[in-house]
Amino acid sequence: MESHSIVRMGIVGAGTWGATHARILQAHPGAEVVAVCDADAGRARDLAGRLGLDTWYTDYADMFAHARLDAVSIVTPDYAHADIAVAAAARGLHMLIEKPLATTRDDVHRITEAVAASGVRAMVDLHNRFSPPFNVAKQAVDRGDLGTLQTGYMRLNDAKWVATDLLPWAAKSSILWFLGSHSVDTLRWFFGDDITRVYAVSRSGVLRDLGIDTTDVYLTTLEFARGGIAQMENGWINPNAMPNVNDIKFTIVGDKGMTSIDASSHNLITTYTENKVTVPDILVNDLVFGYPAGFAYQSIRSFIDCLTTGEEFKVSVEDAAKVSLVVLAILESAVRREPVDVTY
Ligand SMILES: NC(=O)c1ccc[n+]([C@@H]2O[C@H](COP(=O)([O-])OP(=O)(O)OC[C@H]3O[C@@H](n4cnc5c(N)ncnc54)[C@H](O)[C@@H]3O)[C@@H](O)[C@H]2O)c1
């Protein structure tokens, strides 16, 4: 991209997070959302209306053929990214793909091959790398303050309402795709190493009894190529009264130091009313004087910045592909109830 050009963006998937992409891209001085597509015409029309666009699409191939686009945001459900990414690559469109990159080995390879063959640029929105506490901790690791990393621990859980009320497709995905992809990416990023072997144990029943047929929780041990070990917990059965939708705890131990992060009960702000205690989000989706300030917004802005300057994206398709292949090994391990080697 030329450094002075405005990136003409199309959005595929006008749901909760697609609307967020549109809002953030629209607020970026270097981007303009010029087309919107959703398989559900009502959603496409609503989002187009909010953006002041008088046309919208229900078929992404139609949008790619007729709208004049430089790049697309792919914000469809977890399992529905690959066909769209392959079609975008064939049209020479750069892309910001929501996490997880894909949920099958075949889809992972179809996307990486299409991106490589077309020469387009692609970033995957594994945005925890942009979270201020995690980013500051990673800078310390990179300076060598903690020495060589030995162990890591990451809990990333959601309250139940995410599975029961927010995502209509929760039973067609998994908490490992929805949140575990962030955990795997964060741990790989900190260790700067590939995960070679995983062992996961899972439990089901709580959500099934609420009518959502998906696994409740996974506890997973990860082994890295150079000897590091880590554990991660991903569930979506935390109580709805949690003051923050996410429960996020993280500790990393090296041979010279340790860092711990509590990104959910962060103690920076607590609000009490007559019947509720909340810990308002000041990290992920917050606005400051109406300006999008949270890190979930920063990662979307960063796509435009890097596309415009030519700088490398902060999350590559190659990294995101490895994350998906690790998650596939975790799912297999939980079913087989034994450790599984990750196949790349
Ligand atoms: N980075 C984050 O923090 C974050 C947060 C929420 C969701 N997400 C990710 O964003 C993606 C979307 O999640 P969501 O919560 O917005 O889901 P959603 O269900 O609210 O929206 C998805 C939309 O995609 C549309 N769609 C499905 N298949 C389509 C197709 N082939 N062509 C066009 N439209 C199609 C659906 O009609 C729906 O409107 C998921 O991958 C999810 O994991 C990321």
Ligand as a Chemical Component Dictionary entry (heavy atoms), coordinates in Angstrom:
data_LIG
# 
_chem_comp.id                   LIG 
_chem_comp.type                 NON-POLYMER 
_chem_comp.pdbx_formal_charge   0 
_chem_comp.three_letter_code    LIG 
# 
loop_
_chem_comp_atom.comp_id 
_chem_comp_atom.atom_id 
_chem_comp_atom.alt_atom_id 
_chem_comp_atom.type_symbol 
_chem_comp_atom.charge 
_chem_comp_atom.model_Cartn_x 
_chem_comp_atom.model_Cartn_y 
_chem_comp_atom.model_Cartn_z 
_chem_comp_atom.pdbx_ordinal 
LIG N1  N1  N 0  -11.037 -10.599 18.926 1  
LIG C1  C1  C 0  -12.066 -10.623 19.781 2  
LIG O1  O1  O 0  -12.019 -10.145 20.904 3  
LIG C2  C2  C 0  -13.348 -11.209 19.367 4  
LIG C3  C3  C 0  -14.494 -10.932 20.089 5  
LIG C4  C4  C 0  -15.668 -11.502 19.655 6  
LIG C5  C5  C 0  -15.643 -12.321 18.547 7  
LIG N2  N2  N 1  -14.490 -12.563 17.885 8  
LIG C6  C6  C 0  -14.451 -13.436 16.703 9  
LIG O2  O2  O 0  -15.139 -12.791 15.635 10 
LIG C7  C7  C 0  -15.841 -13.760 14.864 11 
LIG C8  C8  C 0  -17.317 -13.379 14.812 12 
LIG O3  O3  O 0  -17.871 -13.402 16.130 13 
LIG P1  P1  P 0  -19.208 -12.600 16.479 14 
LIG O4  O4  O 0  -19.306 -12.620 17.962 15 
LIG O5  O5  O -1 -19.253 -11.299 15.785 16 
LIG O6  O6  O 0  -20.308 -13.583 15.843 17 
LIG P2  P2  P 0  -21.798 -13.191 15.391 18 
LIG O7  O7  O 0  -22.554 -14.462 15.352 19 
LIG O8  O8  O 0  -22.314 -12.047 16.204 20 
LIG O9  O9  O 0  -21.598 -12.635 13.895 21 
LIG C9  C9  C 0  -21.166 -13.455 12.828 22 
LIG C10 C10 C 0  -21.901 -12.979 11.572 23 
LIG O10 O10 O 0  -21.355 -13.672 10.442 24 
LIG C11 C11 C 0  -22.429 -13.899 9.541  25 
LIG N3  N3  N 0  -22.016 -14.971 8.613  26 
LIG C12 C12 C 0  -21.833 -16.286 8.871  27 
LIG N4  N4  N 0  -21.394 -16.919 7.768  28 
LIG C13 C13 C 0  -21.297 -15.983 6.780  29 
LIG C14 C14 C 0  -20.895 -16.011 5.426  30 
LIG N5  N5  N 0  -20.472 -17.146 4.848  31 
LIG N6  N6  N 0  -20.924 -14.868 4.717  32 
LIG C15 C15 C 0  -21.341 -13.703 5.278  33 
LIG N7  N7  N 0  -21.730 -13.613 6.584  34 
LIG C16 C16 C 0  -21.709 -14.736 7.317  35 
LIG C17 C17 C 0  -23.602 -14.283 10.426 36 
LIG O11 O11 O 0  -24.850 -14.103 9.761  37 
LIG C18 C18 C 0  -23.406 -13.297 11.586 38 
LIG O12 O12 O 0  -24.135 -12.098 11.402 39 
LIG C19 C19 C 0  -15.548 -15.123 15.511 40 
LIG O13 O13 O 0  -14.460 -15.732 14.846 41 
LIG C20 C20 C 0  -15.165 -14.761 16.938 42 
LIG O14 O14 O 0  -14.313 -15.676 17.590 43 
LIG C21 C21 C 0  -13.359 -12.010 18.266 44 
# 
loop_
_chem_comp_bond.comp_id 
_chem_comp_bond.atom_id_1 
_chem_comp_bond.atom_id_2 
_chem_comp_bond.value_order 
_chem_comp_bond.pdbx_ordinal 
LIG N1  C1  SING 1  
LIG C1  O1  DOUB 2  
LIG C1  C2  SING 3  
LIG C2  C3  SING 4  
LIG C2  C21 DOUB 5  
LIG C3  C4  DOUB 6  
LIG C4  C5  SING 7  
LIG C5  N2  DOUB 8  
LIG N2  C6  SING 9  
LIG N2  C21 SING 10 
LIG C6  O2  SING 11 
LIG C6  C20 SING 12 
LIG O2  C7  SING 13 
LIG C7  C8  SING 14 
LIG C7  C19 SING 15 
LIG C8  O3  SING 16 
LIG O3  P1  SING 17 
LIG P1  O4  DOUB 18 
LIG P1  O5  SING 19 
LIG P1  O6  SING 20 
LIG O6  P2  SING 21 
LIG P2  O7  DOUB 22 
LIG P2  O8  SING 23 
LIG P2  O9  SING 24 
LIG O9  C9  SING 25 
LIG C9  C10 SING 26 
LIG C10 O10 SING 27 
LIG C10 C18 SING 28 
LIG O10 C11 SING 29 
LIG C11 N3  SING 30 
LIG C11 C17 SING 31 
LIG N3  C12 SING 32 
LIG N3  C16 SING 33 
LIG C12 N4  DOUB 34 
LIG N4  C13 SING 35 
LIG C13 C14 SING 36 
LIG C13 C16 DOUB 37 
LIG C14 N5  SING 38 
LIG C14 N6  DOUB 39 
LIG N6  C15 SING 40 
LIG C15 N7  DOUB 41 
LIG N7  C16 SING 42 
LIG C17 O11 SING 43 
LIG C17 C18 SING 44 
LIG C18 O12 SING 45 
LIG C19 O13 SING 46 
LIG C19 C20 SING 47 
LIG C20 O14 SING 48 
# 
